[in-house]
Amino acid sequence: MVALLVSLITLQSMLKIFNGVFSPTIKGHPAPAEPSATAVLPRATPLALTAPALALAAVTLTLGLGAQGLLSLSEVAAAGLYDTSAYVEAVLP
């Protein structure tokens, strides 16, 4: 019950933020002005800021697409941990 109440309060807060950012004409706020021909265009984002995001996206795609290889590797490791007879034979002659 408490979780439901907290989630509803969080939803209300997020909706308030969303409406404040994306709907400025609500509650009497004026609409944003049209850009003029002499408006300054925003600069491009530097590579130093986009490189970490691109690296994380590449890692995420690699893990997502290469999950089968990691799964088979973990199955081999789990089988080695489950069946210790090969380890015992190698250590104790």
ChimeraX attribute file (.defattr): number of C-alpha atoms within 10 A of each C-alpha:
attribute: neighborCount
match mode: 1-to-1
recipient: residues
	/A:1	6
	/A:2	7
	/A:3	8
	/A:4	9
	/A:5	10
	/A:6	11
	/A:7	12
	/A:8	12
	/A:9	12
	/A:10	12
	/A:11	12
	/A:12	12
	/A:13	12
	/A:14	12
	/A:15	12
	/A:16	11
	/A:17	12
	/A:18	12
	/A:19	14
	/A:20	14
	/A:21	9
	/A:22	9
	/A:23	12
	/A:24	14
	/A:25	12
	/A:26	11
	/A:27	9
	/A:28	7
	/A:29	10
	/A:30	9
	/A:31	10
	/A:32	8
	/A:33	6
	/A:34	7
	/A:35	9
	/A:36	7
	/A:37	6
	/A:38	6
	/A:39	8
	/A:40	8
	/A:41	7
	/A:42	6
	/A:43	6
	/A:44	6
	/A:45	8
	/A:46	8
	/A:47	9
	/A:48	8
	/A:49	9
	/A:50	10
	/A:51	11
	/A:52	11
	/A:53	11
	/A:54	12
	/A:55	11
	/A:56	11
	/A:57	12
	/A:58	12
	/A:59	12
	/A:60	12
	/A:61	12
	/A:62	11
	/A:63	13
	/A:64	10
	/A:65	10
	/A:66	11
	/A:67	12
	/A:68	11
	/A:69	11
	/A:70	11
	/A:71	11
	/A:72	11
	/A:73	11
	/A:74	12
	/A:75	12
	/A:76	12
	/A:77	11
	/A:78	11
	/A:79	10
	/A:80	13
	/A:81	11
	/A:82	9
	/A:83	10
	/A:84	10
	/A:85	11
	/A:86	9
	/A:87	11
	/A:88	10
	/A:89	9
	/A:90	8
	/A:91	8
	/A:92	6
	/A:93	5
